[in-house]
Amino acid sequence: MISVILVNYHASRLATKAVASVIDQVNIEKPEIIVIDNSTSESEHVFMRSHLPDEVTYVINQHNTGFAQACNQAYSRSSGKFILLLNPDARLLPDALSRLSDCLTKHSDAGAVGPRVYWDDDCRFFMPPSTFPSITGFYKEAVSRLHPYLASYPSLDFRKKALQSWTCTAPITVEALSGGHVLLRRDAIEQCGGLFDERFFMYWEDSDLMHRLKKTGYRLYMEPTAGCLHYYEHTSTKDELIARGWPAYLDKNLAHTTGFQIANWLNQRLPPAAVPDIEPLSCHDEKLSFPVPTELCNAWLLELGTRPQFIPAIGLFGNGPAAEVSTALFKRLRDKTYYARLSAPNPRPDLVYYWQWQGHSPDTH
């Protein structure tokens, strides 16, 4: 049996639709669904009670315990051989759960498997593969600072992995998986020390879990035939929570290793890597439209990110004279500067165009 864990925090309308996407799954035994509500609003609780099916176990916490602790709370109540973690702003596409389960069953070395994740209902925009903070990554950053010629090295390295994730037709091993949509093997969770370390309130708990799974000897897979929607929105609040949780992850998994100390020493003393010339983009009617040069009209890749290195980045494949981002998607990119890169859809493109723009501000639009 599969146990599904979902944590709600003032997102009841999204959360009930996420639960519905699980219940609508076919070709699989009826899953056990446990929802933990960290919301502090009675209206949230009323909505959840009235919209969740009777078979869902619904638990209301008296205060916001944090994502990691709430997941552990649900995990202690669960009984499934496999554990699905699903965010309120995620939706499983048809047959996703059975395909993820089949992948775990077929790969005995798999501790966890994730779906191919899309940003939009039309499944045209690909969410990036999960990044993993590692000593290797810090060394790659140091190398990029040594000379302008090497500045693009980490970006192209990530792009290569993203292209593989976005275009593969069979399961592949990956560095990490997001805790927002992942199927885990219970035995693997137990062997690596449990689900989440509760010193992480929110963010980095899934990176820590992936680190422990790999350290225990398990591999992580992405199953491209299993689809999931993630209605990702970027806000300054997320940046703050990510920054708040990073010191705990750093102290637990990296700071005391000689390799990290050397890489960190280099990164603190070398100048920042050079960034390409980036053209400002005006956003008309709260929609993004990027002109495509004639040389790329037959096939192009548009990448959207929060950093000029595009680590990570959302991807859109297309053709024609313009690459466009709808108003609805534009409004999900908020509160900061964003970057776009347009090029041929290959690992090392010759012709590349860059733009930047200011994200949507709900207070002024």
Salt bridges, closest charged atoms under 4 A:
GLU42 OE1 - HIS45 ND1 3.40
GLU42 OE2 - ARG49 NH1 3.37
ASP89 OD2 - HIS230 NE2 3.15
ASP95 OD2 - ARG99 NH2 3.91
ASP109 OD2 - ARG219 NH1 3.26
GLU141 OE2 - ARG145 NH2 2.83
ASP157 OD2 - LYS140 NZ 2.64
ASP157 OD2 - LYS161 NZ 3.44
GLU175 OE2 - LYS161 NZ 2.54
ASP197 OD2 - ARG199 NE 2.81
ASP197 OD2 - LYS252 NZ 2.79
ASP208 OD2 - ARG212 NE 3.02
ASP208 OD2 - LYS252 NZ 3.06
GLU233 OE1 - ARG334 NH1 3.27
ASP239 OD1 - HIS234 NE2 2.96
ASP239 OD2 - LYS336 NZ 3.13
ASP251 OD1 - HIS256 NE2 3.11
GLU286 OE1 - LYS331 NZ 3.37
GLU286 OE2 - HIS360 ND1 3.77
GLU286 OE2 - HIS365 ND1 2.91
GLU303 OE1 - ARG159 NH1 2.53
GLU303 OE1 - ARG341 NE 2.81
GLU324 OE1 - LYS287 NZ 3.84
